[in-house]
Amino acid sequence: MGFFGLLLWLVLFVLCWPLALLALVMWPLVWLLTLPFRLIGLSVEAVFALLKAILFLPARVLGWRETR
C-alpha cells in the first residue's frame, strides 16, 4: 500500500489540498484512537489460542499431529 497510498494522497492533494492536509493531520489521531481496540483484539486472539492449546493438549500428548 506504500507507493499506491502515496500516489492517492498526492492526487487528493492536487484536487483538494485542504482535505488532504486534514487527512494528514488526522491520521495519527485516528491511529491512536484505534490502538486500544487493536490491543483488545490481540488479547482476545491470544486467549482463544491458549484455549485451543489447552483443549488439544490431551490429543497431542497421545501422538496426534495436525495434517495440512
N, CA, C and O atoms as CSV, one atom per row, in Angstrom:
chain,resi,resn,atom,element,x,y,z
A,1,MET,N,N,0.831,-1.193,0.000
A,1,MET,CA,C,0.000,0.000,0.000
A,1,MET,C,C,0.866,1.243,0.000
A,1,MET,O,O,0.349,2.341,-0.205
A,2,GLY,N,N,2.163,1.112,0.221
A,2,GLY,CA,C,3.039,2.271,0.370
A,2,GLY,C,C,3.023,3.219,-0.811
A,2,GLY,O,O,2.627,4.376,-0.671
A,3,PHE,N,N,3.448,2.745,-1.974
A,3,PHE,CA,C,3.532,3.616,-3.137
A,3,PHE,C,C,2.148,4.025,-3.622
A,3,PHE,O,O,1.927,5.178,-3.994
A,4,PHE,N,N,1.211,3.067,-3.615
A,4,PHE,CA,C,-0.151,3.347,-4.070
A,4,PHE,C,C,-0.834,4.353,-3.143
A,4,PHE,O,O,-1.544,5.243,-3.610
A,5,GLY,N,N,-0.623,4.216,-1.840
A,5,GLY,CA,C,-1.195,5.162,-0.879
A,5,GLY,C,C,-0.621,6.551,-1.060
A,5,GLY,O,O,-1.350,7.541,-0.988
A,6,LEU,N,N,0.681,6.633,-1.294
A,6,LEU,CA,C,1.306,7.931,-1.533
A,6,LEU,C,C,0.764,8.568,-2.808
A,6,LEU,O,O,0.510,9.772,-2.845
A,7,LEU,N,N,0.590,7.771,-3.837
A,7,LEU,CA,C,0.054,8.276,-5.096
A,7,LEU,C,C,-1.379,8.792,-4.917
A,7,LEU,O,O,-1.729,9.851,-5.438
A,8,LEU,N,N,-2.205,8.043,-4.181
A,8,LEU,CA,C,-3.565,8.506,-3.917
A,8,LEU,C,C,-3.570,9.805,-3.114
A,8,LEU,O,O,-4.373,10.698,-3.383
A,9,TRP,N,N,-2.677,9.913,-2.128
A,9,TRP,CA,C,-2.613,11.128,-1.322
A,9,TRP,C,C,-2.174,12.316,-2.185
A,9,TRP,O,O,-2.691,13.420,-2.018
A,10,LEU,N,N,-1.237,12.103,-3.095
A,10,LEU,CA,C,-0.803,13.192,-3.977
A,10,LEU,C,C,-1.919,13.638,-4.911
A,10,LEU,O,O,-2.072,14.832,-5.164
A,11,VAL,N,N,-2.699,12.693,-5.425
A,11,VAL,CA,C,-3.845,13.058,-6.267
A,11,VAL,C,C,-4.856,13.853,-5.451
A,11,VAL,O,O,-5.390,14.854,-5.926
A,12,LEU,N,N,-5.120,13.410,-4.225
A,12,LEU,CA,C,-6.026,14.149,-3.351
A,12,LEU,C,C,-5.477,15.537,-3.050
A,12,LEU,O,O,-6.235,16.505,-2.997
A,13,PHE,N,N,-4.172,15.641,-2.853
A,13,PHE,CA,C,-3.557,16.937,-2.559
A,13,PHE,C,C,-3.710,17.894,-3.738
A,13,PHE,O,O,-3.947,19.085,-3.540
A,14,VAL,N,N,-3.579,17.387,-4.950
A,14,VAL,CA,C,-3.726,18.234,-6.134
A,14,VAL,C,C,-5.181,18.652,-6.311
A,14,VAL,O,O,-5.455,19.809,-6.632
A,15,LEU,N,N,-6.114,17.728,-6.107
A,15,LEU,CA,C,-7.527,18.034,-6.339
A,15,LEU,C,C,-8.149,18.857,-5.211
A,15,LEU,O,O,-8.925,19.778,-5.466
A,16,CYS,N,N,-7.812,18.530,-3.982
A,16,CYS,CA,C,-8.432,19.211,-2.849
A,16,CYS,C,C,-7.429,19.250,-1.698
A,16,CYS,O,O,-7.461,18.397,-0.811
A,17,TRP,N,N,-6.545,20.236,-1.719
A,17,TRP,CA,C,-5.462,20.253,-0.748
A,17,TRP,C,C,-5.911,20.440,0.698
A,17,TRP,O,O,-5.251,19.896,1.583
A,18,PRO,N,N,-7.003,21.182,1.009
A,18,PRO,CA,C,-7.382,21.256,2.431
A,18,PRO,C,C,-7.799,19.897,3.000
A,18,PRO,O,O,-7.480,19.570,4.143
A,19,LEU,N,N,-8.512,19.115,2.194
A,19,LEU,CA,C,-8.914,17.790,2.654
A,19,LEU,C,C,-7.697,16.883,2.826
A,19,LEU,O,O,-7.643,16.089,3.765
A,20,ALA,N,N,-6.730,16.996,1.931
A,20,ALA,CA,C,-5.514,16.189,2.036
A,20,ALA,C,C,-4.723,16.558,3.291
A,20,ALA,O,O,-4.214,15.675,3.981
A,21,LEU,N,N,-4.619,17.828,3.584
A,21,LEU,CA,C,-3.902,18.243,4.791
A,21,LEU,C,C,-4.647,17.819,6.053
A,21,LEU,O,O,-4.027,17.436,7.045
A,22,LEU,N,N,-5.986,17.888,6.014
A,22,LEU,CA,C,-6.772,17.419,7.152
A,22,LEU,C,C,-6.557,15.927,7.369
A,22,LEU,O,O,-6.409,15.479,8.506
A,23,ALA,N,N,-6.538,15.161,6.289
A,23,ALA,CA,C,-6.292,13.724,6.400
A,23,ALA,C,C,-4.897,13.456,6.955
A,23,ALA,O,O,-4.709,12.538,7.753
A,24,LEU,N,N,-3.934,14.245,6.539
A,24,LEU,CA,C,-2.562,14.074,7.013
A,24,LEU,C,C,-2.449,14.371,8.508
A,24,LEU,O,O,-1.694,13.703,9.215
A,25,VAL,N,N,-3.181,15.351,8.987
A,25,VAL,CA,C,-3.140,15.723,10.404
A,25,VAL,C,C,-3.956,14.743,11.244
A,25,VAL,O,O,-3.563,14.411,12.363
A,26,MET,N,N,-5.089,14.279,10.712
A,26,MET,CA,C,-5.989,13.435,11.490
A,26,MET,C,C,-5.535,11.975,11.570
A,26,MET,O,O,-5.931,11.264,12.494
A,27,TRP,N,N,-4.712,11.514,10.621
A,27,TRP,CA,C,-4.325,10.105,10.596
A,27,TRP,C,C,-3.651,9.638,11.895
A,27,TRP,O,O,-4.015,8.576,12.399
A,28,PRO,N,N,-2.692,10.378,12.456
A,28,PRO,CA,C,-2.109,9.917,13.732
A,28,PRO,C,C,-3.130,9.867,14.861
A,28,PRO,O,O,-3.049,8.994,15.724
A,29,LEU,N,N,-4.090,10.792,14.869
A,29,LEU,CA,C,-5.112,10.774,15.916
A,29,LEU,C,C,-6.029,9.561,15.766
A,29,LEU,O,O,-6.388,8.927,16.758
A,30,VAL,N,N,-6.401,9.242,14.549
A,30,VAL,CA,C,-7.230,8.060,14.302
A,30,VAL,C,C,-6.463,6.802,14.697
A,30,VAL,O,O,-7.032,5.884,15.287
A,31,TRP,N,N,-5.181,6.759,14.375
A,31,TRP,CA,C,-4.350,5.613,14.733
A,31,TRP,C,C,-4.301,5.449,16.254
A,31,TRP,O,O,-4.389,4.331,16.762
A,32,LEU,N,N,-4.161,6.557,16.978
A,32,LEU,CA,C,-4.128,6.483,18.441
A,32,LEU,C,C,-5.471,6.050,19.018
A,32,LEU,O,O,-5.512,5.322,20.010
A,33,LEU,N,N,-6.562,6.487,18.410
A,33,LEU,CA,C,-7.882,6.104,18.903
A,33,LEU,C,C,-8.176,4.627,18.657
A,33,LEU,O,O,-8.879,4.005,19.453
A,34,THR,N,N,-7.660,4.057,17.581
A,34,THR,CA,C,-7.924,2.644,17.296
A,34,THR,C,C,-6.936,1.704,17.984
A,34,THR,O,O,-7.142,0.490,17.977
A,35,LEU,N,N,-5.892,2.227,18.565
A,35,LEU,CA,C,-4.885,1.389,19.213
A,35,LEU,C,C,-5.452,0.515,20.335
A,35,LEU,O,O,-5.109,-0.666,20.393
A,36,PRO,N,N,-6.301,1.032,21.225
A,36,PRO,CA,C,-6.855,0.145,22.264
A,36,PRO,C,C,-7.676,-1.008,21.688
A,36,PRO,O,O,-7.647,-2.115,22.226
A,37,PHE,N,N,-8.406,-0.761,20.602
A,37,PHE,CA,C,-9.196,-1.831,20.003
A,37,PHE,C,C,-8.297,-2.897,19.388
A,37,PHE,O,O,-8.622,-4.084,19.427
A,38,ARG,N,N,-7.174,-2.480,18.823
A,38,ARG,CA,C,-6.219,-3.459,18.292
A,38,ARG,C,C,-5.630,-4.301,19.415
A,38,ARG,O,O,-5.460,-5.511,19.266
A,39,LEU,N,N,-5.318,-3.658,20.545
A,39,LEU,CA,C,-4.764,-4.400,21.680
A,39,LEU,C,C,-5.785,-5.381,22.250
A,39,LEU,O,O,-5.428,-6.493,22.637
A,40,ILE,N,N,-7.061,-4.972,22.303
A,40,ILE,CA,C,-8.107,-5.877,22.770
A,40,ILE,C,C,-8.240,-7.054,21.819
A,40,ILE,O,O,-8.373,-8.198,22.255
A,41,GLY,N,N,-8.204,-6.781,20.525
A,41,GLY,CA,C,-8.292,-7.855,19.532
A,41,GLY,C,C,-7.132,-8.825,19.656
A,41,GLY,O,O,-7.321,-10.037,19.559
A,42,LEU,N,N,-5.943,-8.306,19.868
A,42,LEU,CA,C,-4.770,-9.158,20.043
A,42,LEU,C,C,-4.901,-10.015,21.291
A,42,LEU,O,O,-4.547,-11.193,21.279
A,43,SER,N,N,-5.408,-9.428,22.366
A,43,SER,CA,C,-5.589,-10.178,23.615
A,43,SER,C,C,-6.627,-11.276,23.463
A,43,SER,O,O,-6.420,-12.393,23.939
A,44,VAL,N,N,-7.737,-10.976,22.809
A,44,VAL,CA,C,-8.779,-11.983,22.601
A,44,VAL,C,C,-8.249,-13.119,21.724
A,44,VAL,O,O,-8.526,-14.289,21.988
A,45,GLU,N,N,-7.496,-12.780,20.694
A,45,GLU,CA,C,-6.908,-13.805,19.836
A,45,GLU,C,C,-5.947,-14.697,20.627
A,45,GLU,O,O,-5.909,-15.910,20.420
A,46,ALA,N,N,-5.178,-14.098,21.528
A,46,ALA,CA,C,-4.240,-14.874,22.346
A,46,ALA,C,C,-5.000,-15.800,23.302
A,46,ALA,O,O,-4.584,-16.939,23.518
A,47,VAL,N,N,-6.100,-15.325,23.870
A,47,VAL,CA,C,-6.893,-16.165,24.773
A,47,VAL,C,C,-7.474,-17.356,24.019
A,47,VAL,O,O,-7.461,-18.473,24.535
A,48,PHE,N,N,-7.984,-17.138,22.804
A,48,PHE,CA,C,-8.519,-18.246,22.015
A,48,PHE,C,C,-7.422,-19.235,21.626
A,48,PHE,O,O,-7.662,-20.442,21.608
A,49,ALA,N,N,-6.234,-18.747,21.319
A,49,ALA,CA,C,-5.126,-19.650,21.001
A,49,ALA,C,C,-4.743,-20.481,22.228
A,49,ALA,O,O,-4.433,-21.666,22.105
A,50,LEU,N,N,-4.764,-19.865,23.400
A,50,LEU,CA,C,-4.469,-20.595,24.635
A,50,LEU,C,C,-5.529,-21.660,24.906
A,50,LEU,O,O,-5.201,-22.789,25.271
A,51,LEU,N,N,-6.795,-21.298,24.725
A,51,LEU,CA,C,-7.867,-22.276,24.932
A,51,LEU,C,C,-7.746,-23.444,23.955
A,51,LEU,O,O,-7.951,-24.595,24.340
A,52,LYS,N,N,-7.418,-23.158,22.704
A,52,LYS,CA,C,-7.237,-24.224,21.719
A,52,LYS,C,C,-6.080,-25.131,22.129
A,52,LYS,O,O,-6.174,-26.354,22.026
A,53,ALA,N,N,-4.983,-24.520,22.595
A,53,ALA,CA,C,-3.835,-25.330,23.007
A,53,ALA,C,C,-4.184,-26.211,24.202
A,53,ALA,O,O,-3.755,-27.363,24.274
A,54,ILE,N,N,-4.956,-25.674,25.134
A,54,ILE,CA,C,-5.346,-26.469,26.312
A,54,ILE,C,C,-6.287,-27.597,25.914
A,54,ILE,O,O,-6.150,-28.720,26.399
A,55,LEU,N,N,-7.255,-27.302,25.025
A,55,LEU,CA,C,-8.215,-28.329,24.621
A,55,LEU,C,C,-7.568,-29.446,23.809
A,55,LEU,O,O,-7.975,-30.602,23.926
A,56,PHE,N,N,-6.579,-29.128,22.996
A,56,PHE,CA,C,-5.941,-30.144,22.160
A,56,PHE,C,C,-4.713,-30.781,22.810
A,56,PHE,O,O,-4.063,-31.627,22.195
A,57,LEU,N,N,-4.386,-30.389,24.036
A,57,LEU,CA,C,-3.217,-30.949,24.706
A,57,LEU,C,C,-3.318,-32.468,24.904
A,57,LEU,O,O,-2.338,-33.166,24.643
A,58,PRO,N,N,-4.447,-33.003,25.350
A,58,PRO,CA,C,-4.504,-34.476,25.508
A,58,PRO,C,C,-4.261,-35.218,24.196
A,58,PRO,O,O,-3.582,-36.245,24.184
A,59,ALA,N,N,-4.802,-34.713,23.102
A,59,ALA,CA,C,-4.598,-35.371,21.807
A,59,ALA,C,C,-3.137,-35.296,21.384
A,59,ALA,O,O,-2.600,-36.259,20.838
A,60,ARG,N,N,-2.506,-34.187,21.625
A,60,ARG,CA,C,-1.099,-34.058,21.245
A,60,ARG,C,C,-0.208,-34.945,22.103
A,60,ARG,O,O,0.786,-35.492,21.625
A,61,VAL,N,N,-0.571,-35.081,23.364
A,61,VAL,CA,C,0.211,-35.967,24.254
A,61,VAL,C,C,0.105,-37.417,23.767
A,61,VAL,O,O,1.061,-38.186,23.869
A,62,LEU,N,N,-1.076,-37.780,23.235
A,62,LEU,CA,C,-1.277,-39.153,22.740
A,62,LEU,C,C,-0.705,-39.360,21.351
A,62,LEU,O,O,-0.784,-40.469,20.823
A,63,GLY,N,N,-0.136,-38.338,20.746
A,63,GLY,CA,C,0.570,-38.523,19.478
A,63,GLY,C,C,-0.136,-37.991,18.255
A,63,GLY,O,O,0.361,-38.200,17.148
A,64,TRP,N,N,-1.251,-37.323,18.380
A,64,TRP,CA,C,-1.959,-36.790,17.211
A,64,TRP,C,C,-1.212,-35.603,16.651
A,64,TRP,O,O,-0.783,-34.729,17.404
A,65,ARG,N,N,-1.048,-35.556,15.334
A,65,ARG,CA,C,-0.399,-34.443,14.674
A,65,ARG,C,C,-1.354,-33.870,13.635
A,65,ARG,O,O,-1.986,-34.623,12.893
A,66,GLU,N,N,-1.464,-32.558,13.575
A,66,GLU,CA,C,-2.339,-31.911,12.610
A,66,GLU,C,C,-1.734,-32.025,11.206
A,66,GLU,O,O,-0.561,-31.711,11.005
A,67,THR,N,N,-2.536,-32.473,10.240
A,67,THR,CA,C,-2.060,-32.589,8.865
A,67,THR,C,C,-2.666,-31.462,8.035
A,67,THR,O,O,-3.823,-31.080,8.207
A,68,ARG,N,N,-1.852,-30.954,7.145
A,68,ARG,CA,C,-2.333,-29.854,6.272
A,68,ARG,C,C,-2.158,-30.218,4.854
A,68,ARG,O,O,-2.499,-29.433,3.969
